[in-house]
Amino acid sequence: MMKTRKTIAALIAGALMILASVVGAAEPNQPSKSRTLVVYFSRAGEQYKVGVVKKGNTAFVAEEIAKQTGADLFEIKPKKDVYPNKYDPLIDYAKKEQSKKERPEYVGAVPNLKNYDVVFVGAPVWWGDWPMIMYTFFEKNNLDGKTLAPFCTHEGSGLSGFDKKLAKACQKSKVTKGLAMTGQDAQKNAKKVTAEVSKWLDNIKVPKASTKKANEVKVMKETAATDTIDPKKEAFDKENVFGQGKLNSGFAKYFIGDSYLNQLTPNESPLQLFNVTFEPGCRNNWHIHHASKDGGQILVCTAGEGWYQAEGEAPIELKPGVTVYIPANVKHWHGAKKDKWFSHIAISVPGENESTEWLEPVADDVYNALK
């Protein structure tokens, strides 16, 4: 037991040294240079020279870009889907929409758009221009100072000045050279799409992801759009010096509400640290970190307010500076308070034969009774 405690103490000390170096190396809430996002609009249905498809041409290119860069994906989906599935009626509708300079609304909003440095934007070419719904995105969001990389799918029109039109719409952004792929290649020639995307990324000097990250395409969950700034969230963001990070979509099924992950250490580090952020009311399910020897988890609370509870024990209030050691094989949960954002650093204690068992959600009556 004494040896185990010394090991845990050494891990905490080492983790705190790493945290100190992270704080010293970057200003609060500054995104890393590799933070990239792919925003795209794509249509299924009947396509020219392709036939009827279940996934639009542009979607294939968008997913390949995300795969090679490790970027997040956000699909522009019309709030009111008025676009016909048949090709001829679709282009007729698109022409009318363009002539009226309409700005169709789309569903949701990109979470934490300000944290992205590079934004890929793509769509099919409609009448030599971006679909009008993309102008809704350009005008609705602050893209100042960001690098914008345009791409499109077409059947003979090429890029159609997407880059110049984007530069005109977003005059305070840096616009790179664009990528144009035919719809036929997008649907039927995956090797060519991979090669052309790779060549383009090298040309515009956007870094590619590691092999591990490249295999983890992350589709962003839509969040409600808002025209107002939440002062509580704004204050929390200033306090949350380790950054909110990306939507934790890979583990969303084990959480009630949205959570976010910001990896603080490189993949090759022997000790992995993640800043986990919970929106108000968000908590993970009951779970157990199994290990036959040592193991478990350490939580270092960094911002906001939350709760931790082990089965059969009273809940512990979590605030910045509070550290919790969770031994292996203990059933527990943790998350934010009902009306507070919350962040903690999660540190996995090395052990033997480790695994995580996810269990039932925390009952609403249990959670709501906490004060």
C-alpha positions in Angstrom: 0.0 0.0 0.0 2.8 2.4 0.9 4.5 1.7 -2.5 1.2 2.3 -4.3 0.7 5.7 -2.5 4.2 6.8 -3.4 3.6 5.8 -7.0 0.4 7.8 -7.0 2.0 10.8 -5.3 4.8 10.7 -7.9 2.2 10.6 -10.7 0.4 13.6 -9.3 3.6 15.5 -8.9 4.6 14.7 -12.5 1.2 15.6 -13.8 1.3 19.0 -12.0 4.7 19.7 -13.5 3.2 18.9 -17.0 0.2 21.2 -16.3 2.5 24.0 -15.2 4.5 23.6 -18.4 1.3 23.7 -20.5 0.1 26.9 -18.8 3.5 28.5 -19.3 3.7 27.5 -22.9 0.4 29.0 -24.1 -2.0 31.8 -23.2 -5.5 30.8 -21.9 -7.9 29.6 -24.5 -5.5 29.9 -27.5 -6.1 27.1 -30.0 -3.2 25.0 -31.3 -2.1 25.7 -34.9 -3.5 22.3 -35.9 -7.1 23.1 -35.0 -9.0 22.7 -38.2 -12.6 22.4 -39.3 -14.4 21.2 -42.4 -17.7 22.9 -43.2 -19.6 21.7 -46.2 -23.0 21.5 -47.9 -23.8 18.4 -50.0 -26.9 17.0 -51.7 -28.0 13.4 -52.1 -30.6 12.4 -54.8 -30.1 12.6 -58.5 -26.7 13.9 -59.7 -25.6 14.9 -63.2 -23.6 12.1 -64.8 -23.8 10.1 -61.6 -27.3 9.0 -61.0 -29.3 8.8 -57.8 -27.0 8.6 -54.8 -27.6 8.3 -51.0 -24.6 10.6 -50.2 -23.8 13.8 -52.0 -20.6 14.2 -54.0 -19.1 17.0 -51.8 -19.6 14.9 -48.7 -17.0 12.4 -49.9 -14.4 15.1 -50.5 -15.2 16.7 -47.1 -14.7 13.4 -45.3 -11.4 12.8 -47.0 -10.1 16.2 -46.1 -11.2 15.6 -42.4 -9.5 12.2 -42.5 -6.2 13.5 -43.7 -6.1 16.6 -41.5 -7.8 15.3 -38.3 -10.3 18.1 -38.7 -13.8 18.2 -37.3 -16.7 18.0 -39.7 -19.8 20.2 -39.7 -22.4 19.7 -42.4 -24.6 22.6 -43.4 -28.2 21.2 -43.3 -31.1 23.4 -44.4 -33.5 24.3 -41.7 -36.3 23.9 -44.3 -35.3 21.4 -46.9 -36.9 22.8 -50.1 -34.4 21.4 -52.5 -35.9 18.8 -55.0 -34.3 15.3 -55.3 -34.6 15.3 -59.1 -31.7 17.1 -60.9 -33.6 19.3 -63.3 -36.0 20.7 -60.7 -33.1 21.2 -58.4 -31.0 23.4 -60.8 -34.2 25.4 -61.6 -34.8 26.0 -57.9 -31.1 26.9 -57.3 -31.2 29.4 -60.2 -34.2 31.2 -58.7 -32.6 31.2 -55.3 -29.5 32.7 -56.7 -31.3 35.4 -58.7 -33.1 36.5 -55.5 -29.8 36.4 -53.5 -31.7 34.4 -50.9 -30.0 33.4 -47.6 -31.5 30.0 -46.5 -31.2 29.2 -42.9 -29.4 26.1 -41.7 -29.7 23.9 -38.7 -27.6 24.6 -35.6 -24.2 26.4 -35.3 -20.6 25.4 -35.1 -19.6 25.1 -31.5 -16.6 27.3 -30.6 -15.8 28.5 -34.1 -13.4 31.0 -32.6 -11.1 28.2 -31.6 -10.4 27.1 -35.2 -7.5 28.6 -37.2 -8.1 26.8 -40.5 -11.6 26.3 -41.9 -12.2 24.2 -45.1 -15.4 25.2 -46.8 -16.9 23.2 -49.6 -20.1 22.7 -51.7 -21.2 21.7 -55.2 -21.0 24.4 -57.9 -24.5 25.7 -58.6 -24.7 28.1 -61.6 -21.1 29.1 -61.4 -21.3 30.1 -57.7 -21.6 28.8 -54.1 -25.0 27.6 -53.1 -26.8 30.5 -51.4 -26.9 28.6 -48.1 -23.1 28.9 -48.0 -23.3 32.7 -48.1 -25.6 32.3 -45.0 -22.7 30.7 -43.2 -20.1 33.2 -44.5 -22.2 36.2 -43.3 -23.5 34.7 -40.1 -20.1 33.8 -38.6 -17.0 35.8 -37.7 -14.3 34.3 -39.9 -11.9 37.2 -39.6 -8.3 36.3 -39.4 -8.9 32.6 -40.3 -7.4 30.7 -43.1 -10.2 29.5 -45.4 -9.6 26.7 -47.9 -12.4 26.3 -50.5 -13.2 23.1 -52.3 -16.0 22.1 -54.7 -17.5 19.3 -56.7 -18.6 19.9 -60.3 -19.1 18.2 -63.7 -17.1 20.5 -66.0 -17.3 24.0 -64.5 -14.2 23.6 -62.4 -13.6 25.8 -59.3 -15.8 28.5 -60.8 -14.1 31.3 -58.9 -15.0 29.8 -55.5 -11.8 31.2 -54.1 -12.4 34.7 -55.4 -16.0 34.8 -54.3 -15.0 33.5 -50.9 -12.4 36.2 -50.6 -14.9 38.8 -51.5 -17.4 37.5 -48.9 -14.8 37.2 -46.2 -12.5 40.1 -46.8 -10.6 39.8 -43.5 -9.8 36.1 -44.0 -6.9 34.5 -45.8 -8.2 32.4 -48.7 -6.0 29.6 -50.1 -6.1 28.1 -53.6 -9.1 25.9 -54.1 -9.7 22.2 -54.9 -12.1 21.1 -57.6 -13.2 17.5 -58.0 -15.8 16.1 -60.4 -18.8 14.4 -58.9 -18.0 11.2 -60.8 -14.6 11.0 -59.2 -16.0 11.8 -55.8 -18.5 9.0 -56.0 -16.5 6.4 -58.0 -12.8 7.0 -57.7 -11.8 7.1 -54.0 -8.1 6.7 -54.8 -8.1 9.8 -57.0 -9.9 11.8 -54.3 -7.3 10.7 -51.7 -4.4 11.6 -54.0 -5.8 14.9 -55.1 -6.7 16.0 -51.5 -3.2 15.0 -50.4 -1.6 17.0 -53.2 -3.8 20.0 -52.5 -3.0 20.0 -48.7 0.7 19.9 -49.5 0.3 22.8 -51.9 -1.6 25.0 -49.5 0.7 24.0 -46.7 -1.9 22.6 -44.3 -0.4 19.9 -42.0 -1.7 16.4 -42.2 -2.7 14.4 -39.1 -0.9 11.5 -37.7 -2.1 8.1 -38.8 -4.0 7.5 -35.6 -5.9 10.9 -35.9 -6.5 10.5 -39.6 -8.6 7.4 -38.9 -10.8 9.3 -36.4 -13.1 11.5 -38.4 -15.2 13.5 -35.9 -18.6 14.7 -36.9 -19.7 17.6 -34.8 -23.0 17.7 -33.1 -25.2 20.6 -34.1 -25.7 23.1 -31.3 -28.4 25.7 -31.1 -27.6 28.9 -32.7 -27.6 32.0 -30.5 -27.4 35.7 -31.1 -26.5 36.6 -27.6 -23.3 36.0 -25.5 -23.8 34.0 -22.2 -21.9 36.0 -19.6 -21.5 32.9 -17.4 -20.0 31.0 -20.2 -17.7 33.9 -21.1 -16.5 34.1 -17.6 -15.9 30.4 -17.5 -13.9 30.5 -20.7 -11.5 33.0 -19.1 -11.1 30.7 -16.1 -10.7 27.5 -18.1 -7.1 28.1 -19.0 -6.6 24.6 -20.5 -9.2 25.2 -23.2 -12.5 23.6 -23.9 -11.3 21.5 -26.9 -13.5 19.5 -29.2 -16.9 17.9 -28.8 -16.4 14.5 -27.1 -18.5 12.8 -29.7 -16.7 9.4 -29.4 -18.1 9.0 -25.8 -21.3 10.9 -26.2 -23.4 7.8 -25.5 -22.0 7.6 -22.0 -22.9 11.2 -21.1 -26.0 13.1 -20.4 -25.4 16.5 -22.1 -22.4 17.7 -24.1 -18.8 17.3 -22.9 -15.6 18.4 -24.6 -12.0 17.1 -24.7 -8.7 19.0 -25.0 -5.7 16.8 -25.2 -2.8 18.4 -23.3 0.0 16.0 -23.9 1.3 14.5 -27.2 0.3 11.0 -28.2 3.8 9.6 -27.4 3.7 10.9 -23.8 3.8 8.1 -21.2 1.3 10.0 -19.1 -1.8 11.2 -21.0 -3.6 14.4 -19.7 -7.0 15.6 -21.0 -9.0 18.6 -20.0 -12.6 17.5 -19.8 -15.3 20.2 -20.0 -18.9 19.6 -19.1 -21.8 22.0 -20.0 -24.2 22.8 -17.2 -26.2 19.6 -16.2 -23.8 17.3 -18.1 -22.5 14.2 -16.3 -21.1 10.9 -17.3 -22.7 7.6 -16.5 -21.8 5.5 -13.6 -18.6 3.6 -14.6 -15.6 1.6 -13.3 -12.0 1.8 -14.2 -11.0 -1.8 -13.8 -7.4 -3.0 -13.1 -5.9 -6.1 -11.5 -3.1 -4.0 -9.9 -2.8 -0.2 -9.4 -4.8 1.7 -12.0 -7.6 4.1 -11.3 -7.9 7.8 -12.2 -7.0 11.2 -10.8 -9.2 14.3 -11.3 -7.6 17.8 -11.0 -10.4 20.4 -11.0 -9.5 23.5 -13.0 -12.6 25.6 -13.6 -16.2 26.0 -12.7 -18.1 23.7 -10.3 -19.1 20.1 -10.4 -19.7 16.8 -8.5 -18.0 13.5 -7.9 -19.6 10.5 -6.2 -18.5 7.0 -5.5 -21.2 4.4 -5.0 -22.4 4.2 -1.4 -20.6 7.5 -0.5 -21.7 11.1 -0.1 -21.1 13.3 -3.2 -18.0 15.6 -3.2 -18.3 19.1 -4.4 -15.6 19.9 -7.1 -14.1 23.4 -7.5 -10.8 24.6 -8.9 -7.9 23.2 -6.9 -9.7 20.1 -5.6 -8.0 16.8 -6.5 -9.8 13.5 -6.4 -8.1 10.1 -6.5 -10.5 7.3 -7.7 -9.1 3.9 -7.0 -9.4 1.1 -9.5 -12.6 -1.0 -9.4 -14.7 1.7 -7.7 -18.1 2.5 -9.3 -18.5 6.3 -9.6 -19.6 9.3 -11.7 -18.6 12.9 -12.1 -19.8 16.0 -14.0 -21.0 19.6 -13.8 -23.5 21.2 -11.5 -26.9 21.8 -12.9 -26.3 25.5 -13.6 -22.5 25.6 -13.9 -19.9 24.9 -16.5 -17.1 22.6 -15.2 -13.7 21.4 -16.2 -11.2 18.9 -14.8 -7.9 17.3 -15.9 -8.3 13.5 -16.2 -5.2 11.5 -15.5 -5.2 7.7 -15.9 -3.1 6.0 -13.3 -1.1 3.2 -15.0 -2.1 -0.3 -14.0 -2.3 -3.9 -15.1 -5.2 -5.4 -17.2 -7.0 -2.1 -17.4 -10.4 -1.6 -18.8 -13.4 0.8 -18.4 -16.9 -0.5 -17.8 -19.7 2.0 -18.6 -22.9 1.4 -16.7 -26.3 3.1 -16.2 -26.9 6.9 -16.3 -27.1 8.8 -13.1 -30.8 9.0 -12.3 -32.3 12.4 -12.7 -33.8 12.4 -9.2 -30.4 11.6 -7.6 -28.7 14.3 -9.7 -31.3 17.0 -9.2 -31.3 16.5 -5.4 -27.7 17.7 -5.2 -27.2 21.2 -3.9 
